[in-house]
Amino acid sequence: MPDEPMIVEVAYAKPEEQVILEVQGRIGMTLIDAVRASNITARFPEIDLENAKFGIFGKLAAASAQLHAGDRVEIYRPLIADPKEARKKRAAEGKQMRKGGGKAPEA
């Protein structure tokens, strides 16, 4: 039944704005088909569809993944900082504070 209609959602979030757009397509529609049909890049021109990472309900998925009715496609923003490096930096700052490297409270 490849001609049967179905509805999926396309989600994108920035710190100050989040949107979920409903997209109607046909069975056999791929993730990238849904993203393009949502026209989300008109609202968020910074989305680079060629290099973006995608997911379906929080699990990474390829642009060519076939969708099922009710799926939520998520478009992920690029990371600003490497999570491993950020964790190392926080750990080093914590060690400094324990060694007395932080400022003493003023009396």
C-alpha positions as CSV (number, residue, x, y, z in Angstrom):
1,M,0.0,0.0,0.0
2,P,2.7,2.5,-0.9
3,D,0.1,5.1,-2.0
4,E,-1.5,5.2,1.5
5,P,-1.2,8.5,3.3
6,M,0.6,8.8,6.7
7,I,1.5,11.6,9.0
8,V,4.9,12.2,10.7
9,E,6.4,15.0,12.6
10,V,9.7,17.0,12.0
11,A,11.2,18.6,15.1
12,Y,14.0,21.1,15.5
13,A,15.1,23.0,18.6
14,K,17.3,25.9,19.4
15,P,17.8,27.2,22.9
16,E,15.3,30.0,22.4
17,E,12.8,28.2,20.0
18,Q,11.5,24.7,19.4
19,V,9.2,23.6,16.6
20,I,7.4,20.4,15.7
21,L,5.9,20.4,12.2
22,E,3.3,17.9,11.0
23,V,4.0,16.4,7.6
24,Q,1.7,14.4,5.5
25,G,3.3,11.9,3.1
26,R,3.0,8.4,1.7
27,I,4.1,5.1,3.0
28,G,7.7,4.6,1.9
29,M,8.6,8.2,2.6
30,T,12.2,8.6,3.8
31,L,13.5,10.8,6.6
32,I,14.9,13.3,4.2
33,D,11.7,13.4,2.2
34,A,9.8,14.4,5.4
35,V,12.4,17.1,6.3
36,R,12.2,18.6,2.8
37,A,8.3,18.4,2.8
38,S,8.2,20.3,6.1
39,N,10.0,23.2,4.5
40,I,11.8,23.8,7.9
41,T,14.9,25.3,6.2
42,A,12.7,28.3,5.2
43,R,12.2,29.0,9.0
44,F,15.7,27.9,10.0
45,P,18.1,28.6,7.1
46,E,21.1,27.6,9.3
47,I,20.1,23.9,8.9
48,D,22.6,22.3,6.5
49,L,20.7,19.2,5.2
50,E,23.8,17.8,3.6
51,N,25.7,17.7,6.9
52,A,23.0,17.6,9.6
53,K,22.5,14.6,11.9
54,F,19.0,13.2,12.1
55,G,17.2,10.9,14.5
56,I,13.8,9.2,14.9
57,F,12.5,9.4,18.5
58,G,16.0,10.2,19.9
59,K,17.9,7.5,18.0
60,L,20.3,8.4,15.2
61,A,19.0,7.5,11.8
62,A,20.2,7.9,8.2
63,A,18.5,10.4,5.9
64,S,17.5,7.4,3.8
65,A,15.6,5.7,6.7
66,Q,12.0,4.8,5.8
67,L,9.5,6.3,8.2
68,H,6.3,4.9,9.7
69,A,3.1,6.7,10.5
70,G,3.5,8.7,13.7
71,D,7.3,8.9,13.6
72,R,9.0,12.0,14.9
73,V,12.1,13.1,12.9
74,E,14.6,15.1,14.8
75,I,17.2,17.4,13.3
76,Y,20.2,17.8,15.5
77,R,22.3,20.9,15.7
78,P,26.1,20.6,15.6
79,L,27.9,20.5,18.9
80,I,29.4,23.7,20.1
81,A,32.0,22.0,22.3
82,D,33.4,18.5,22.4
83,P,31.7,16.8,25.3
84,K,34.8,15.0,26.4
85,E,36.9,18.2,26.4
86,A,34.1,20.0,28.4
87,R,34.1,17.2,31.0
88,K,37.9,17.3,31.3
89,K,37.7,21.1,31.8
90,R,35.1,20.8,34.5
91,A,37.1,18.0,36.3
92,A,40.2,20.2,36.2
93,E,38.3,23.2,37.6
94,G,36.9,20.9,40.4
95,K,40.4,19.8,41.4
96,Q,41.6,23.4,41.5
97,M,38.7,24.3,43.9
98,R,39.5,21.3,46.2
99,K,43.2,22.3,46.3
100,G,42.3,25.8,47.5
101,G,42.7,27.4,44.1
102,G,39.4,29.1,44.4
103,K,38.8,32.4,46.1
104,A,38.3,32.4,49.8
105,P,35.1,34.0,51.1
106,E,35.5,37.6,52.2
107,A,34.7,38.4,55.9
